């Protein structure tokens, strides 16, 4: 629940729009930006660093503070999380770091995974590299590009004034939830089977990220690899899962 001090601060700011109140509210909720960034599968592009990503989130926080109406009965974090995330994505798009060429490379990678799965029935890096006609360094670079889909788990939770709620609850009501998309038991079973077909490392990566709620940095410490390498494994795991599910869909 909001403290009396916090409630009074919101009421004062909403009625007066005083700069001092605004600054106090922004300072109070700054940790929310690190929370959002820590759960986005994003690696800073060339020329930017982690602090730059955090600064992008400040734009979303400022916008949320300015537009939030406490009289409507919502908790601020529920309102702010998607706006912080959206501001970060907007700024990254302006940097054009995931270019048309990058998207084409990921599409080529996904097609190669699907062909290898059809022809071989399993995945090996050397097979995919040969199919794509790239060298290992470019191959791992493309894996990292594939991870930059900005996916956050709808089963994750966000810290709110009155406790934690699923991230799913912070999305607009007209969006289909993950539970709704997997409502059919056969769909759930296909997903479970597809996860089991992933190599151990990729399966562990997705489990730690989507079910345990760990950040890429935390997962890197567990796996004993760099955060950049974790991002590559994340991209590879998602692409493999996509190829397996597509193959199952085509076979059904």
Phi, psi and omega per residue, in radians:
X1 nan 2.655 3.075
X2 -1.168 2.491 3.024
X3 -1.323 2.846 3.104
X4 -1.058 -0.671 3.137
X5 -1.106 -0.765 -3.127
X6 -1.165 -0.752 3.120
X7 -1.068 -0.735 3.135
X8 -1.143 -0.652 3.139
X9 -1.124 -0.769 3.104
X10 -1.107 -0.768 -3.123
X11 -1.090 -0.716 3.136
X12 -1.159 -0.773 -3.125
X13 -1.156 -0.720 -3.088
X14 -1.137 -0.565 -3.108
X15 -1.542 -0.569 -3.035
X16 -1.883 -0.410 -3.051
X17 0.997 0.600 -3.132
X18 -1.214 2.356 -3.132
X19 -1.046 -0.676 -3.140
X20 -1.055 -0.779 3.124
X21 -1.114 -0.719 3.133
X22 -1.059 -0.796 -3.139
X23 -1.091 -0.685 3.129
X24 -1.138 -0.696 3.135
X25 -1.182 -0.750 3.126
X26 -1.073 -0.779 3.119
X27 -1.072 -0.707 -3.127
X28 -1.077 -0.643 -3.022
X29 -1.800 0.131 3.118
X30 -0.957 -0.681 3.128
X31 -1.016 -0.372 3.126
X32 -1.115 -0.537 3.135
X33 -1.146 -0.786 3.108
X34 -1.098 -0.626 3.098
X35 -1.061 -0.825 -3.108
X36 -1.153 -0.834 -3.109
X37 -1.080 -0.667 -3.122
X38 -1.126 -0.318 -3.108
X39 -1.977 0.298 3.032
X40 -1.840 2.281 3.132
X41 -1.384 1.333 -3.064
X42 -2.415 2.368 3.032
X43 -1.935 2.268 -3.131
X44 -0.961 2.306 3.108
X45 -1.210 2.980 3.141
X46 -0.997 2.306 3.132
X47 1.656 -0.161 3.116
X48 -2.144 2.791 3.075
X49 -2.338 -3.067 -3.088
X50 -1.016 -0.682 -3.136
X51 -1.121 -0.595 3.090
X52 -1.131 -0.722 3.115
X53 -1.073 -0.743 3.101
X54 -1.075 -0.700 -3.122
X55 -1.133 -0.573 3.081
X56 -1.096 -0.665 -3.136
X57 -1.137 -0.465 3.124
X58 -1.074 -0.632 3.121
X59 -1.034 -0.760 3.125
X60 -1.165 -0.665 3.119
X61 -1.138 -0.766 3.120
X62 -1.058 -0.766 3.134
X63 -1.103 -0.704 -3.134
X64 -1.142 -0.747 3.124
X65 -1.081 -0.746 -3.095
X66 -1.158 -0.600 -3.010
X67 -1.755 -0.145 -3.083
X68 -1.245 2.359 3.105
X69 -2.002 1.768 -3.079
X70 -1.109 -0.329 -3.106
X71 -1.232 -0.291 -3.101
X72 -1.415 -0.107 3.021
X73 1.533 0.066 3.114
X74 -1.509 2.656 2.997
X75 -1.420 2.562 -2.994
X76 -1.118 -0.722 -3.084
X77 -1.046 -0.656 3.108
X78 -1.047 -0.691 -3.141
X79 -1.276 -0.647 -2.960
X80 -1.451 -0.604 -3.011
X81 -0.943 -0.932 -3.133
X82 -1.142 -0.469 3.126
X83 -1.309 -0.647 3.053
X84 -1.116 -0.839 3.141
X85 -1.069 -0.747 -3.134
X86 -1.114 -0.681 3.127
X87 -1.128 -0.695 3.110
X88 -1.101 -0.799 3.141
X89 -1.108 -0.710 3.135
X90 -1.056 -0.790 -3.124
X91 -1.170 -0.662 3.122
X92 -1.174 -0.629 3.093
X93 -1.133 -0.624 3.103
X94 -1.091 -0.546 3.116
X95 -1.280 -0.258 3.131
X96 0.922 0.706 -3.100
X97 -1.398 -0.366 3.045
X98 -1.857 1.433 -2.974
X99 -1.326 3.069 3.069
X100 -1.035 -0.698 3.109
X101 -1.073 -0.718 3.108
X102 -1.083 -0.759 3.120
X103 -1.102 -0.682 3.120
X104 -1.123 -0.663 3.113
X105 -1.124 -0.741 3.135
X106 -1.152 -0.688 3.085
X107 -1.087 -0.715 3.098
X108 -1.111 -0.701 3.106
X109 -1.084 -0.802 -3.137
X110 -1.115 -0.699 3.110
X111 -1.123 -0.677 3.119
X112 -1.132 -0.727 3.102
X113 -1.055 -0.764 -3.129
X114 -1.106 -0.719 3.135
X115 -1.163 -0.756 3.127
X116 -1.080 -0.714 3.137
X117 -1.116 -0.740 3.116
X118 -1.139 -0.763 -3.038
X119 -1.401 -0.662 -3.000
X120 -1.894 -0.459 -3.119
X121 1.424 0.026 3.088
X122 -2.745 3.028 -3.086
X123 -1.970 2.376 2.945
X124 -2.436 2.414 -3.078
X125 -0.985 -0.747 -3.069
X126 -1.111 -0.607 3.103
X127 -1.166 -0.754 -3.103
X128 -1.181 -0.722 3.111
X129 -1.040 -0.770 3.135
X130 -1.138 -0.740 3.140
X131 -1.106 -0.663 -3.117
X132 -1.418 -0.408 -3.115
X133 1.252 0.669 -3.137
X134 -2.127 2.918 3.060
X135 -1.549 2.857 -3.079
X136 -0.978 -0.681 -3.125
X137 -1.089 -0.781 3.126
X138 -1.171 -0.621 3.120
X139 -1.050 -0.814 -3.139
X140 -1.223 -0.535 3.059
X141 -1.114 -0.718 3.135
X142 -1.187 -0.636 3.068
X143 -1.014 -0.726 -3.140
X144 -1.189 -0.671 3.069
X145 -1.036 -0.677 -3.105
X146 -1.141 -0.373 -3.115
X147 -1.431 -0.182 -2.995
X148 -1.550 0.818 3.097
X149 -1.631 0.036 3.108
X150 0.964 0.821 -3.103
X151 -1.609 2.270 3.038
X152 -2.098 2.539 -3.072
X153 -1.265 2.243 3.080
X154 -1.264 -0.234 3.083
X155 -1.544 -0.126 3.116
X156 -1.208 2.911 -3.132
X157 -2.127 2.687 3.114
X158 -2.037 2.462 3.132
X159 -1.354 2.004 -3.133
X160 -1.993 2.977 -3.102
X161 -1.053 -0.576 -3.085
X162 -1.912 0.491 3.121
X163 2.079 -2.944 -3.127
X164 -1.766 2.478 3.085
X165 -2.276 2.738 3.088
X166 -1.083 2.535 3.051
X167 -0.972 -0.590 3.126
X168 -0.890 -0.608 -3.082
X169 -1.275 -0.233 3.139
X170 -1.561 -0.097 -3.125
X171 -1.517 2.804 3.123
X172 -1.089 2.564 -3.041
X173 -1.132 -0.420 -3.057
X174 -1.498 0.074 3.096
X175 -1.608 2.423 3.138
X176 -1.231 2.296 -3.116
X177 -1.476 2.868 3.120
X178 -1.073 -0.648 3.136
X179 -1.105 -0.727 3.128
X180 -1.134 -0.681 -3.130
X181 -1.196 -0.445 -3.134
X182 -1.881 0.459 -3.061
X183 -1.149 -0.609 -3.138
X184 -1.279 2.284 -3.086
X185 -1.056 -0.588 3.138
X186 -1.161 -0.614 3.087
X187 -1.130 -0.750 3.113
X188 -1.060 -0.759 -3.110
X189 -1.133 -0.696 3.115
X190 -1.085 -0.700 3.131
X191 -1.137 -0.774 3.118
X192 -1.049 -0.799 -3.131
X193 -1.130 -0.687 3.139
X194 -1.126 -0.723 3.109
X195 -1.074 -0.677 -3.130
X196 -1.186 -0.402 -3.137
X197 -1.460 -0.171 3.111
X198 -1.243 2.613 2.998
X199 -1.017 2.721 -3.031
X200 -0.964 -0.785 -3.048
X201 -1.148 -0.769 3.137
X202 -1.173 -0.665 3.113
X203 -1.138 -0.729 3.115
X204 -1.129 -0.717 3.135
X205 -1.032 -0.868 -3.110
X206 -1.155 -0.624 3.122
X207 -1.147 -0.794 -3.132
X208 -1.135 -0.653 -3.071
X209 -1.379 -0.823 -3.004
X210 -1.606 -0.467 -3.107
X211 -1.812 -0.665 3.134
X212 -1.539 -0.292 3.086
X213 1.294 0.415 -3.137
X214 -1.422 2.678 3.066
X215 -1.428 2.916 3.125
X216 -1.060 -0.645 3.127
X217 -1.131 -0.753 3.129
X218 -1.138 -0.685 3.120
X219 -1.162 -0.662 3.106
X220 -1.050 -0.670 3.115
X221 -1.142 -0.648 -3.141
X222 -1.239 -0.749 -3.083
X223 -1.449 -0.221 -3.137
X224 1.290 0.571 3.129
X225 -2.309 2.962 -3.132
X226 -1.273 2.820 3.109
X227 -1.089 -0.615 3.096
X228 -1.100 -0.716 3.132
X229 -1.184 -0.637 3.084
X230 -1.068 -0.719 3.119
X231 -1.071 -0.676 3.096
X232 -1.124 -0.775 3.141
X233 -1.118 -0.676 3.103
X234 -1.046 -0.830 3.134
X235 -1.104 -0.722 3.131
X236 -1.124 -0.756 -3.125
X237 -1.091 -0.773 3.131
X238 -1.130 -0.725 3.138
X239 -1.152 -0.697 3.090
X240 -1.107 -0.778 -3.137
X241 -1.065 -0.724 3.108
X242 -1.058 -0.782 -3.118
X243 -1.140 -0.723 -3.134
X244 -1.128 -0.788 -3.137
X245 -1.137 -0.667 3.118
X246 -1.140 -0.699 3.123
X247 -1.125 -0.717 3.124
X248 -1.140 -0.672 3.138
X249 -1.150 -0.744 3.138
X250 -1.146 -0.529 -3.094
X251 -1.413 -0.336 -3.066
X252 -1.445 nan nan
